Amino acid sequence: MSETLACLVIDDPLLRPSYGNLNYKKLLQEMKEHNFFTEIAFIPWNYKRSNPGTVKIIAENPEYYSICVHGCDHLGYEFGGSDSEKLDLLALRAMWRMDQHRHLTGLPYDPVMVFPYGRFSSLAAKALKNAGFLAAFNSHIQAVDCEEVEESEYRRPYTEIYHGFPIFLRRYPKDKLKFADDIKNGRPIILVGHPGAFRRGYDGITNVIDWVNRQGAIKWRSLSYIAEYYGCKKSTPKGMHRNSSDIPRYIEACIRRFLCEIRDTYIDRSDLLANIYRRYFSPG
Ligand SMILES: [Zn+2]
């Protein structure tokens, strides 16, 4: 393989002109200048909250922006459970909300999952496969209910050890030296970011991206493109899409989302507050 596919994934932001330290227009300029692509890992719970102007920026720039699915309610380790019926419902509900978002805004989405806090069980992989997801991208490939993963799985572009569902590995900018291994082994380069990563501007990320772009023939693409490039195919969804949300869970989701947004919007803008938050309050 002479070319390497790459993507920057930013977790959590709402589709609003600015979210915390992230500004969609500014990021678009940076992508044009430094040549990269950003996938927004969008929380399905927020499906009624997108700003039309921000949706327009994303819709008009499909060569730079795409959105994918980040959890469902983004409630703790929601995809780390062992109740397969609950996981099936969660996967279907996530997809249903993304479909609603597409109907409301006209914006398509990539049917790939980024797990909140990186936690998933092998049954979650099965639930996603049954719900018609194409693949998942995660900062590790070990399910919470499984033994250690064999080293050889880390050398493949993705693992399929959990019910045949493809899971790709993504990495934080601090692990940039491992990107050289990715290129050598024919794996894509998947870079993780959070809105807080832009607290001191965009240089921290764009310096890493410039470094990646100097390593060879790098093509920046969406996560769906990357999964399909490696031959991943969606299964036919099993079961009906359902939207059953119980009230206590809904209230908990509201409170958690509110706290996360306070973190991203106010706390992450200050080094001191961000350090205090991460030390004493961060859920992961
Ligand atoms: Zn998240």
Residues whose N, C-alpha, C, O or C-beta is under 5 A from the ligand:
A	BS01	ZN	D11 D12 P116 Y117
